[in-house]
Amino acid sequence: MRNTNRNSLVYILLGLVLVSCSTDMDNGESNLQESLNGDSVVLDNVIACAASNENDDMVSVFFYPRAGATNFRYFETENATADKNDFSNYYELHLAVADVFNRYLAKFEVAFMEEKWVVVTFDEAGKTHVSNPIRIKHETKPTEYLPENIRIESEMPQMPQFTWGDGAYTDSAIYFQVISNADRDFISGTYTYEKLFQFYELENVVLNIAKGTPSALKENSSYNFTLLAVSEDNWVNQFSEVSFIVN
């Protein structure tokens, strides 16, 4: 009688485990297409790119979280052969959001076993905004860190001019420049097609993410210039940063 009761208990517990497993499988993560159903969607409206880190094996997926944006989400495909334009191929990973330039920009840090496509989404003004697909290339084209490629001309000290060259990869389609102060506070953020930017001239700037016109650079103060050279598929070929002083 005691053995019979014990066997019955085992069968009950086993049944509960099977039901639990079945429920977990039924409630698996939805793909991006399913998560967007019923939402008002704005495509290609999140500024985002990705770079392999300099000092570890992680990849940073950077994005610009516009004021008022919420619910930042990260999605990836199984591998790089997936159709990047089919949102049913993207599944969400729940990752922490890290601050960049003291919260003006943000990033997800991701460990990849193989190359993939990824997208970033967020909610803004009642709509879900989706980035262009980002091709992760940490194995085939690891990001180069080349501060020596940056040249600074300071004939007008408070309006320094920055020029740069490409590294080993020559397929960069656009260049993102950030000026920050010694505390890493964001001052300006601009995109150019040319390998040239002068603070704060916007004639050759094709996209500007600064809020208003930045204050003039202060004499005898230290600043940072950060450059991201980005390919058409939003991979950062070159990430270079230098410090400079306004004399």
Secondary structure as the mmCIF struct_conf table of DSSP 4:
data_model
#
loop_
_struct_conf.conf_type_id
_struct_conf.id
_struct_conf.beg_label_comp_id
_struct_conf.beg_label_asym_id
_struct_conf.beg_label_seq_id
_struct_conf.end_label_comp_id
_struct_conf.end_label_asym_id
_struct_conf.end_label_seq_id
HELX_RH_AL_P HELX_RH_AL_P1 ARG A 2 ASP A 26
TURN_TY1_P TURN_TY1_P1 ASN A 27 ASN A 27
HELX_LH_PP_P HELX_LH_PP_P1 GLY A 28 SER A 30
STRN STRN1 ASN A 31 ASN A 31
HELX_RH_AL_P HELX_RH_AL_P2 LEU A 32 LEU A 36
TURN_TY1_P TURN_TY1_P2 ASN A 37 GLY A 38
BEND BEND1 ASP A 39 ASP A 39
STRN STRN2 VAL A 41 VAL A 42
TURN_TY1_P TURN_TY1_P3 LEU A 43 ASP A 44
BEND BEND2 VAL A 46 VAL A 46
STRN STRN3 ALA A 48 SER A 52
BEND BEND3 GLU A 54 ASP A 57
STRN STRN4 VAL A 59 PHE A 63
TURN_TY1_P TURN_TY1_P4 ALA A 67 GLY A 68
STRN STRN5 THR A 70 GLU A 76
BEND BEND4 GLU A 78 ASN A 79
TURN_TY1_P TURN_TY1_P5 ALA A 80 THR A 81
BEND BEND5 ALA A 82 ALA A 82
TURN_TY1_P TURN_TY1_P6 LYS A 84 ASN A 85
HELX_RH_3T_P HELX_RH_3T_P1 PHE A 87 ASN A 89
STRN STRN6 TYR A 91 LEU A 93
STRN STRN7 ALA A 98 VAL A 100
TURN_TY1_P TURN_TY1_P7 PHE A 101 TYR A 104
STRN STRN8 LEU A 105 VAL A 110
BEND BEND6 MET A 113 GLU A 114
STRN STRN9 TRP A 117 GLU A 124
TURN_TY1_P TURN_TY1_P8 ALA A 125 GLY A 126
STRN STRN10 LYS A 127 VAL A 130
HELX_LH_PP_P HELX_LH_PP_P2 SER A 131 PRO A 133
STRN STRN11 ILE A 134 ARG A 135
TURN_TY1_P TURN_TY1_P9 HIS A 138 THR A 140
BEND BEND7 LYS A 141 LYS A 141
HELX_LH_PP_P HELX_LH_PP_P3 PRO A 142 THR A 143
STRN STRN12 GLU A 144 GLU A 144
HELX_RH_3T_P HELX_RH_3T_P2 PRO A 147 ASN A 149
STRN STRN13 ILE A 150 GLU A 153
BEND BEND8 GLU A 155 MET A 156
TURN_TY1_P TURN_TY1_P10 PRO A 157 GLN A 158
BEND BEND9 MET A 159 MET A 159
STRN STRN14 GLN A 161 TRP A 164
BEND BEND10 ALA A 168 ALA A 168
STRN STRN15 SER A 172 ASN A 181
TURN_TY1_P TURN_TY1_P11 ALA A 182 ASP A 183
STRN STRN16 PHE A 186 THR A 192
BEND BEND11 TYR A 193 LYS A 195
STRN STRN17 LEU A 196 GLN A 198
TURN_TY1_P TURN_TY1_P12 PHE A 199 TYR A 200
TURN_TY1_P TURN_TY1_P13 GLU A 203 ASN A 204
STRN STRN18 VAL A 205 ASN A 208
BEND BEND12 ALA A 210 GLY A 212
HELX_LH_PP_P HELX_LH_PP_P4 THR A 213 LYS A 218
TURN_TY1_P TURN_TY1_P14 GLU A 219 ASN A 220
STRN STRN19 SER A 221 SER A 231
TURN_TY1_P TURN_TY1_P15 GLU A 232 ASP A 233
BEND BEND13 ASN A 234 ASN A 234
STRN STRN20 TRP A 235 TRP A 235
STRN STRN21 VAL A 236 VAL A 246
#
